Every structure is written in C-alpha cells, then in structure tokens.
Amino acid sequence: MSISGPTQPTRRGVLAGTMAGTTVGAAAALAPSAQAAPADGRSPGPGRDDDWPAGPGRRLRPQPVDRELRAILREVDPRRIERTVRRLAAFGTRHTLSSQNDPQRGIGAARDWIAEQMRGYARASGGRMTVTLPSYVQEPAPRIPVPTRISNVVARLEGSTDPGRVYVVSGHYDSRATDVMDAESDAPGADDDASGVAIAMELARIMATRRPAATILFAAVAGEEQGLYGAAFLARSLKAEGVDVQAMFTDDIVGASRADDGTRDPRSVRLFVQGLPSSESAEEIEQRGTLGGENDSPARQLGRFVTEVADPAATGMQVRLVYRLDRYLRGGDHRPFLEEGYPAARFTEPNEDYAHQHQDVRVEDGQQYGDLPEFCDFEYIARVARVNAAAVWSLAQAPGTPVDVTVDTTQLTNDTTLTWSPGTGGATSYEVVWRPTEEPLWEKVIDVGDTTTATVDLSKDNVVFGVRSVGPGGHRSPAVFPVPG
C-alpha cells in the first residue's frame, strides 16, 4: 500500500512488512503533502512555521457521536442528579469514621442507600449488571485511629463481546468537616463528593439497559478524605485479579460552576492528566525523557481521547486538559489507579469555592460556610455527567488499544517505521496519528488499514507518533505512544 499527499509523490514505493501470525501484509509507505493545512483555529506561535514539518494524513477531527450515545446523553436527568445529591447530604455526615450501623445517619446509612439504588438499576439490566460491596478492615494508619471497615459500592455492567476489558467511573461517598478527624459534626459533602457519586449512579442507571462491548464499573468508594483508602483497595483488587483496566475516571468536586470571587464558568470542566507515570521504573522514566515522551503517558493519551469524543455540541461542555496529576495540596482517587499502572484521570470543576469544601456548616461574618446542596449547580453536574458518558461509552464501544507499539530505531533514516500487535476487541483497522513535538493534541491521522506495521515518510526525530485501533463501527481507541523496538 502506498499513500501520497495531494501534491508531492512518495519517496518510496511499497516497503514490505510482515504481520503477526500467518497473515502477510504490506507496510504503508506514507508520504507528506507539499504543504500541511493550518490547524483549525491555530496560528503559529513565536518561532513556529505552521507548514513545518509537512507530513501525510488528514486533519484529525472529533469522533462523531453515534445514535446510541446521543440517546444516552439525552437521558441524563439533572433533576434525578439533584435528588441524589440532596439525599446523600441528608445523611448528616458520611465521614469514614462515622456510624456504620445507624440506619439514618453516617457512612453506613449512605452506603446502604447507594447499594439499594444501584440494585434497582441492575434489575433493568437483564442480569448483565451486578452490584457488590467489596470491603476490608483498615488497621490503624494515618487519619484512621482504630480498625475501620472501608466499603465500596460497585455496579459492574458486563461487556457483551469483550468483557475482560474494563473501564471505571467513580466518585467518593465519604465526606468531612473542617477537622478531618471530626466524625460527629454535620458534613453534608454535596459538592465533595455527592456530585461525583451522583454522576456514577446516573450513568449506571442509564447504561444498565444497554450492551457495551467492554465492561464498565460504576463505583462509589469510601475513605477518600482519610487517604484514598477505598480507591486504593479497588485498584489493588483489580490488579491482583489481573483485570485489564484501560481507563479510570474519578469525578471529584464537580458540583458547582461558581468560584469564591463570583466567577462563573458553567461550560467548562477540568481534566487532570498525569505526565510521567508513577508506575514506571527509573530506567523507564529516563528512557521516556530521552525520547521526549514526557507528554505522552497513558493518562495524557486518555485526556486527548476525551477531548476527541466529548463533543461540546453534544455535551454542552468544554473539556479543559490540565497537564498535572492534581491541584496543589490536593489528591484524588485516580492516584491509586495510576500507581497500579492503569490510565486514570480526574474531573473537577474549573473554579472552586473553598468556603464550601472541607468546612463546618456555620454562618460567620454573614457568610454561609459548608458544603451544602444549595451551592451546587445541578445542570452543571448533568453536563459533566454527559462528558463522562461520552468518554466511557466511546471507550467501551471501541476496540482496546494496540499493544507492544514500537518505533524502529535500529538505523538512521528520515522515515518512521511503526509496529504493533492487536489488542482485544476486534479492531478492523488501525490509524497512525502524529503532531509536532510542541503541540498538545494530535493533529494528523493516517489510515493504514488492517496491518501491524506502517512506514511513514516523516522523520521520527521531528514529530510525535501514536497508533490507535479502529472498530467496525468507526469507534477509535486512545492512541499509544511507541517505544524503541
């Protein structure tokens, strides 16, 4: 196969390549066009010639929203989300050290109510959704003074064709007051994090009647405020079972669109995506730095994917990628998943009001403090839910990411040869994506067909490459950054 740009012929004809197994295919010899089209809405920065480097491929466009996803997005109900947030806040406190047995107040009552709701959703699934309460006893540790049971609520929607591939959407249902050890005072935790739990529950309700190709876990985890205990337990358990988690999203503080200075941004949500993977060894980190791959971790690829599938026209929201693990002085439930080597990211509102996080409920100098439902924007939460729905549904319907993606560095050449192996999920073809090294998002895409090797007439020294899977319905996986092979 030979692909040329519109005005400049390829420098090479067809370079032979051998596919995995017994099938033999051709490596794609891919040539640049004489002049790359300018990126949409982007002008050259200082020292940036927008025509350099010229290279093959078409301009990358957002993935289209299919009929099933449009239906899912329409079903997100802000009124139901509001009822969920208000009900969780009404348990008084959901502190991890609060009562596990009181039927009206405390974390145990909240746990049981969430489980009851999830089981109700599961009844509509025809047996495809199951609800469990995995738990363990955490021995004394930082912020845990006595042995304490940590219980998660997990609704598992079994994949129809590739159930071994798993995606996770979560929020944490514990809450806190000003003193992180105060398990008695009211801690309604509406924004932090009944809002995130409401999103996980709403998506579980909507998707219970559907048949995603891969498995989706909708989780409400405990112990976040005391030290990410519930999420760490879930991540460890999945790792110990050898589960192929290809993405995890935590929704934490996604309930308000107004900052403490009155600034409102109801159409943006931040997505925090880690750079250097915390699970990589020192040698792997050194190699990543040598290759210039600091901006191409699995978490960063996941973030780029979300911007491609969460169309603002369909979700009503602009995803703002933040290239760091989390905010200063804060942490979230994506971290334990990253530490286990799973791609994970955190959704958070764009402008936080700290009078309504981690505060005792009180009025001081005429100002109301406390994380109360009255400060939530339920239409905003619904839009964040739509972003999550677009991301997780698109992931679950696409094939899994390709594996063992490598770039040939055995000799000095001005082209780039990539090889890979199929992931799970039955990809029907593959695409090579690339961008100039200083650009944050993929810019060009090249369809290379049903092959496991491709040679691109563009120097690997000048751009960043990735490879992604394409399914029979046109759904695409996140891209994978190649390593020398």
C-alpha positions in Angstrom: 0.0 0.0 0.0 1.3 3.4 -0.9 -0.3 6.7 0.2 0.8 10.1 -1.1 -0.1 13.6 -0.3 -2.1 15.7 -2.8 0.8 17.4 -4.5 4.0 15.5 -3.7 4.7 11.9 -4.6 6.1 9.4 -2.1 9.8 9.0 -1.9 9.4 5.3 -1.7 7.1 2.7 -3.2 6.0 -0.1 -1.0 8.1 -1.4 1.9 7.4 -5.0 2.8 6.3 -5.8 6.3 5.2 -9.0 8.0 2.1 -9.1 10.2 1.9 -11.1 13.3 0.8 -14.7 12.8 0.4 -16.2 9.4 -1.1 -13.2 7.6 1.3 -11.2 5.4 0.6 -7.6 4.7 2.3 -4.5 3.3 3.8 -1.8 5.4 2.4 1.5 4.4 4.8 3.9 2.7 3.3 7.2 3.6 4.4 10.5 2.1 3.9 14.1 3.1 1.9 16.6 1.2 3.9 19.6 -0.1 2.2 21.9 2.4 0.3 21.0 5.6 -3.0 22.7 6.1 -3.1 25.0 9.0 -4.5 23.7 12.2 -8.1 24.7 12.9 -8.2 28.0 14.7 -4.5 27.9 15.5 -1.9 30.5 14.4 1.8 30.0 14.5 3.5 30.8 17.8 6.8 32.6 18.1 9.3 30.8 16.0 6.7 28.4 14.7 6.4 27.9 11.0 3.0 26.4 10.6 3.9 24.5 7.5 6.7 22.6 9.3 7.0 19.7 9.4 5.0 18.9 6.3 3.6 15.4 6.6 1.0 12.9 5.4 -2.5 12.4 6.6 -5.8 14.3 7.0 -6.6 16.8 9.8 -7.8 15.0 12.9 -11.4 15.7 13.6 -13.5 14.9 16.7 -15.1 11.4 16.6 -18.7 11.5 15.6 -21.4 11.0 18.2 -23.3 7.8 17.3 -27.1 7.3 17.7 -26.8 5.2 20.9 -24.5 7.8 22.5 -26.9 10.6 21.6 -29.7 8.7 23.3 -27.6 8.2 26.4 -26.7 11.9 26.6 -30.4 12.8 26.3 -31.3 10.6 29.2 -29.1 12.4 31.7 -31.5 13.9 34.1 -30.4 16.9 36.2 -33.5 16.6 38.5 -32.6 13.0 39.4 -29.0 14.1 40.0 -30.3 16.8 42.3 -32.3 14.2 44.3 -29.3 12.0 44.6 -27.1 14.9 45.9 -29.7 16.1 48.4 -30.3 12.6 49.7 -26.6 12.0 50.3 -26.3 15.3 52.0 -29.2 14.4 54.2 -27.3 11.6 56.0 -25.8 14.4 58.1 -22.2 13.2 57.9 -20.7 10.5 55.7 -17.3 10.6 57.5 -15.4 7.4 57.1 -15.2 7.1 61.0 -18.9 7.8 61.5 -21.5 5.2 62.3 -21.7 2.1 60.1 -24.9 0.8 61.7 -27.2 3.8 62.2 -29.9 3.5 59.6 -30.4 7.3 59.3 -27.1 9.0 59.8 -23.5 8.2 58.9 -21.5 6.5 56.3 -23.2 3.1 56.8 -26.6 4.5 56.0 -25.3 6.2 52.9 -23.5 3.1 51.8 -26.7 1.0 52.1 -28.8 3.6 50.3 -26.4 3.8 47.3 -26.3 0.0 47.1 -30.1 -0.2 47.2 -30.3 2.3 44.3 -27.7 0.5 42.3 -29.5 -2.8 42.7 -32.7 -1.1 41.5 -30.8 -0.1 38.3 -29.4 -3.6 37.9 -32.9 -5.1 37.9 -33.4 -3.4 34.5 -30.3 -4.9 33.0 -31.5 -8.5 32.3 -28.7 -9.9 34.5 -25.9 -8.0 32.9 -25.3 -5.7 35.9 -24.4 -7.0 39.3 -23.8 -4.9 42.5 -21.3 -5.8 45.1 -20.0 -4.2 48.3 -16.3 -5.2 48.5 -14.8 -4.2 51.8 -11.9 -4.7 54.2 -10.8 -3.6 57.6 -8.2 -0.9 57.6 -5.9 -1.2 60.5 -4.8 2.0 62.3 -3.0 4.3 59.9 -2.8 8.0 59.1 -6.2 9.5 59.7 -7.6 6.1 60.8 -7.1 5.8 64.6 -8.9 2.5 65.1 -9.6 -0.5 62.9 -12.2 0.7 60.4 -14.3 -1.1 57.7 -13.9 0.5 54.3 -16.7 -0.4 51.9 -17.1 0.4 48.3 -20.3 0.0 46.2 -19.5 -1.3 42.7 -22.1 -1.9 39.9 -20.5 -4.0 37.2 -22.1 -3.9 33.7 -20.7 -6.9 31.9 -19.3 -6.3 28.4 -21.2 -8.1 25.6 -18.2 -9.1 23.4 -15.0 -8.1 25.3 -15.8 -8.4 29.0 -12.2 -8.8 30.1 -11.5 -5.2 29.1 -12.7 -2.8 31.9 -13.4 0.9 32.4 -14.1 2.6 35.7 -16.2 5.7 36.6 -16.2 6.7 40.3 -16.9 9.2 42.9 -16.3 9.0 46.7 -19.2 9.0 49.0 -17.4 9.8 52.3 -17.3 13.4 53.5 -15.5 15.6 56.0 -15.9 18.8 58.1 -13.1 21.3 58.9 -11.3 18.8 61.2 -10.6 15.8 59.1 -10.9 13.6 62.2 -14.3 15.0 63.2 -16.8 12.2 62.6 -19.7 13.8 64.6 -20.4 17.2 63.1 -22.5 17.6 60.0 -20.5 17.2 56.8 -23.1 17.2 54.0 -20.4 16.9 51.3 -22.7 18.0 48.4 -20.0 19.1 46.0 -17.3 17.0 47.6 -18.3 14.5 46.6 -22.0 13.7 46.4 -21.8 15.3 42.9 -19.3 12.7 41.7 -21.3 9.8 43.2 -24.4 11.2 41.6 -22.7 11.0 38.2 -21.6 7.4 38.7 -25.1 6.5 39.8 -26.8 8.3 36.9 -24.6 6.6 34.3 -25.2 3.2 35.9 -29.0 3.9 35.7 -28.8 4.9 32.0 -26.4 2.3 30.8 -27.9 -0.7 32.7 -30.3 -1.3 29.9 -27.6 -1.2 27.2 -24.9 -3.6 25.9 -21.4 -2.1 25.8 -18.8 -4.2 24.2 -16.4 -3.9 27.1 -17.2 -4.0 30.9 -17.9 -0.8 32.8 -17.6 -0.4 36.6 -19.7 2.3 38.3 -18.1 2.8 41.7 -18.9 4.8 44.9 -15.8 4.5 47.0 -15.1 5.3 50.7 -12.1 6.6 52.7 -11.0 9.3 50.2 -10.8 12.1 52.7 -8.8 9.9 55.1 -6.3 8.9 52.5 -7.8 7.4 49.3 -8.3 4.1 51.1 -11.4 2.9 49.1 -9.9 3.7 45.7 -6.6 2.1 46.7 -8.4 -1.1 47.8 -10.4 -1.2 44.5 -7.3 -0.6 42.4 -5.2 -3.2 44.3 -8.0 -5.8 44.0 -8.4 -5.3 40.2 -4.6 -5.5 39.8 -4.4 -8.7 41.9 -7.1 -10.2 39.8 -5.2 -9.4 36.6 -8.0 -7.2 35.3 -7.3 -5.2 32.1 -8.4 -1.7 33.2 -7.8 0.5 30.2 -9.2 3.7 31.8 -10.4 5.1 35.1 -12.1 8.4 35.7 -12.8 9.9 39.1 -15.4 12.7 39.4 -14.4 14.7 42.5 -15.8 18.2 43.2 -17.8 18.5 40.0 -20.9 20.2 41.5 -20.5 23.9 41.2 -19.8 26.4 38.4 -19.2 29.5 40.7 -15.9 30.4 42.3 -15.4 32.2 45.6 -15.0 35.6 43.8 -18.3 35.1 41.9 -16.7 34.0 38.7 -18.9 31.5 36.8 -17.8 29.1 34.1 -20.8 26.7 33.6 -19.5 25.3 30.4 -16.0 24.0 31.3 -14.7 21.1 33.3 -11.0 20.4 34.1 -9.5 17.0 33.4 -6.2 16.4 35.3 -3.9 14.1 33.5 -0.6 13.0 34.8 2.7 13.3 32.8 5.5 11.0 34.0 3.8 7.7 35.1 4.2 7.0 38.8 4.2 3.3 38.0 7.3 3.4 35.7 10.8 2.5 36.9 13.7 4.9 37.0 15.0 3.4 33.8 11.7 3.7 32.1 11.4 7.4 33.2 14.9 8.0 31.9 14.0 6.5 28.5 10.8 8.5 28.3 12.8 11.7 28.9 15.3 10.7 26.3 12.5 10.1 23.7 10.7 13.4 24.6 7.7 11.3 25.8 7.0 13.2 29.0 3.8 14.5 27.5 2.7 11.1 26.1 1.9 9.0 29.1 -1.2 6.7 29.0 -3.0 9.3 31.2 -2.2 12.1 28.7 -3.4 9.9 25.8 -6.6 9.3 27.8 -7.1 13.0 28.2 -6.6 13.6 24.4 -9.2 10.9 23.7 -11.8 12.6 25.9 -11.4 15.9 24.0 -12.0 14.0 20.8 -15.2 12.2 21.9 -16.9 14.7 24.3 -18.2 17.0 21.6 -19.2 20.3 23.2 -22.1 20.4 20.8 -23.5 17.2 22.3 -22.3 17.5 25.9 -22.6 21.3 26.4 -19.2 21.3 28.0 -15.6 22.1 27.0 -13.0 19.8 28.5 -10.0 21.7 29.7 -7.0 19.5 30.0 -4.6 20.3 32.8 -1.3 18.6 32.4 -0.6 17.7 36.0 -1.6 15.0 38.5 -3.9 17.2 40.6 -4.3 20.6 42.1 -1.8 21.9 44.7 -2.2 20.5 48.2 -4.9 18.1 47.0 -5.2 14.5 45.9 -7.8 12.2 44.3 -8.9 8.6 43.7 -7.2 8.4 40.3 -3.8 8.3 42.0 -4.0 4.7 43.3 -5.0 3.6 39.9 -2.1 5.4 38.3 0.2 3.8 40.9 -1.0 0.3 39.8 -0.2 1.2 36.2 -3.7 2.0 35.0 -4.5 5.1 32.9 -6.6 7.4 35.1 -7.7 11.0 35.2 -9.7 13.4 37.4 -12.6 15.6 36.5 -13.0 18.7 38.7 -15.0 21.9 38.3 -13.0 24.9 36.9 -13.4 27.4 39.7 -13.6 26.2 43.3 -15.2 27.9 46.3 -13.3 26.9 49.4 -15.9 28.2 51.7 -18.0 25.2 50.6 -15.3 22.5 50.8 -14.0 20.9 54.0 -15.8 23.4 56.2 -18.0 23.1 59.3 -21.6 24.2 58.5 -21.9 27.7 60.0 -22.5 31.3 59.4 -19.5 33.6 60.0 -19.5 37.3 59.5 -22.6 37.0 57.5 -21.2 34.3 55.1 -22.6 30.8 54.9 -19.9 28.1 55.1 -20.3 24.4 54.5 -20.6 22.0 51.6 -24.4 22.4 51.2 -26.6 21.4 48.2 -27.8 25.0 47.8 -24.4 25.9 46.4 -24.5 23.1 43.7 -25.4 23.7 40.1 -27.3 20.6 39.0 -27.5 21.5 35.4 -23.7 21.8 35.5 -23.4 18.3 37.1 -25.5 16.9 34.3 -23.2 18.3 31.7 -20.2 16.8 33.5 -22.1 13.5 33.5 -22.6 13.8 29.7 -18.8 14.3 29.3 -18.2 11.1 31.4 -20.9 9.2 29.4 -19.3 10.2 26.1 -15.9 9.2 27.3 -16.7 5.8 28.9 -19.3 4.7 26.2 -16.9 5.6 23.4 -14.1 3.7 25.1 -16.2 0.6 25.8 -17.5 0.5 22.2 -14.1 0.9 20.6 -11.5 -1.9 20.4 -8.9 -1.9 23.1 -5.6 -0.1 22.5 -3.0 -1.8 20.4 -0.1 -3.3 22.4 3.6 -3.6 22.0 3.7 -0.5 19.9 7.3 0.2 18.8 9.3 2.5 16.6 12.3 1.2 14.6 15.4 2.9 15.8 17.9 0.3 14.5 19.3 2.6 11.8 19.4 6.3 10.8 16.6 7.1 8.4 14.4 10.0 7.5 11.2 8.0 7.7 9.5 6.2 10.6 8.5 2.5 10.8 6.0 1.6 13.5 4.9 -1.9 14.5 2.3 -3.1 17.0 0.2 -6.1 18.0 -3.6 -6.1 18.1 -5.3 -5.5 21.4 -8.6 -7.0 22.4 -12.0 -6.1 21.0 -11.6 -7.0 17.3 -10.0 -3.9 15.6 -10.7 -3.9 11.8 -8.0 -1.4 11.0 -5.5 1.0 12.6 -4.6 4.6 12.3 -1.3 6.4 12.9 -1.6 9.8 14.5 1.0 12.5 14.7 1.7 16.0 15.9 4.6 18.5 16.0 6.5 18.0 19.3 5.4 21.3 20.7 1.7 20.7 20.1 -0.5 19.4 22.9 -3.1 17.5 20.8 -2.9 15.1 17.9 -3.1 17.0 14.6 -3.0 14.5 11.7 -4.3 11.0 11.2 -3.3 8.3 8.6 -5.5 5.3 7.9 -3.0 2.4 7.4 -5.6 -0.4 7.2 -5.7 -3.8 8.7 -1.9 -4.2 9.2 0.5 -4.3 12.1 3.3 -2.3 10.6 3.5 1.0 8.8 6.3 3.2 7.4 5.6 6.9 7.3 7.6 9.3 5.1 8.2 11.6 8.0 11.1 11.7 10.4 10.5 10.4 13.9 13.0 13.0 15.1 10.7 15.9 14.3 7.2 14.8 15.4 5.4 12.6 18.0 3.6 9.5 16.7 0.9 7.3 18.1 -1.1 4.3 16.9 -4.8 3.6 17.6 -7.3 0.9 16.9 -10.4 1.3 14.8 -13.5 -0.8 15.2 -16.1 -1.9 12.7 -18.4 0.9 13.8 -15.7 3.5 13.4 -15.1 3.8 17.1 -11.4 4.5 17.9 -9.3 3.7 20.9 -6.9 6.1 22.6 -3.5 6.3 20.9 -0.4 4.6 22.2 3.0 6.2 22.2 5.7 4.0 20.6 8.9 3.0 22.4 12.1 1.9 20.6 12.0 -1.7 19.4 
